[in-house]
């Protein structure tokens, strides 16, 4: 009996050790990510997808947004406002990036079903997307989109939300969660909506993807804001620039500015030595900007009888800018148009002692000028761009055609 008891004891101990080793060898059960963490990840994915769509990485934007939708469904956020925003962004990718209206419409209809008051993210707004969006609203709600769309009133008896721990929801005074310092994102409204039933989430704060702080809407990470009430319009963004340049052009026969008994026949001439071009602009959206630029020429004076010669010339231009193409993440090609004038644009005439011209002089063309141009912008940092521009200027009254070259720096704020 003693031997039997000892054998039984050994079997029991061996079984216990085997069971313990087996349980230690098993992987721990996976812990599902919290809705708050998933919501934060979806916001980051949407932010990245907007950047990718803007620079032509359409496949990457589509795949990332599709992944965000899968994450939201697994976390039970199918009725959340961020899910509606993700469907809307995916529709923009299909329509703008792939010209696939059928898939775009399906995603727009889903976005409107989740959040009837949703509005198009300003950076993605195009006439074709607006038209498709209005069609989706009519299909779902039986009415066209209104701008701005008023927020729906809260239900008379709002459903009770599950309790939210203070660790999950930071106070309203928490620091901004935005990659761009001048935009704050108080996360309370979004997190509360994530923990609320779909009916409450539908009436939670709207998300606004604000424009990035870059000159001319160049590459940067978009900020995302959430607050109670309807979507906010993004603030205006200003930029300033300073350029230096010169010009070469053809002019008609002109009398000299100072030595009027001389004239210069029609031909080519340089537009003085150098000009400075300070500029201040306003960016309307990701593709459009307007600015005021002044042009200050420094005219060299040489020769033995140089007294009284013009040494400067000044003009001011109203300019329009339109982005034509993005080359990767940091380089943009812009088209420009300028219209303006001033005291004059001066062409330099060097001294010619053999012809009796003992000192340099100049001829004034204009005073009105206009013309198109192109500029190439390189963005070494989110708020900074280096610009190289070439434009043509046609002057009116005293006719000349100039090729204007410039190099400058731009700072957005």
Secondary structure, DSSP 8 states (H G I E B T S, - for coil): -HHHHHHHHHHHHHHHHHHHHHHHHS--------HHHHHHHHHHHHHHHHHHHHTT-HHHHHHHHHHHHHHHHHTT-TTSHHHHHHHHHHHHIIIIIH--HHHHHHHHHHHHHH-TT----GGG--HHHHHHHHHHHHHHHSS---SS-------TT--------TTTS--TTS----SSTT-----HHHHHHHHS-HHHHHTS-EEEEE--SSGGG-S---EEEEESSS------EEEEEEEEEEEEEEE--EE-SS-TT-EE-SEEEE-SSEEEEEEEEEE-SSSEEEEEEEEEEE----BS--TT---EEEEEEEEEEEEEEEETTTEEEEEEEEEEEES-EEEEE--BGGGTB-B-EEEEEEEEEEEEEEEEEEEEETTEEEEEEEEEEEEEEETEEEEEEEEEEEEE-
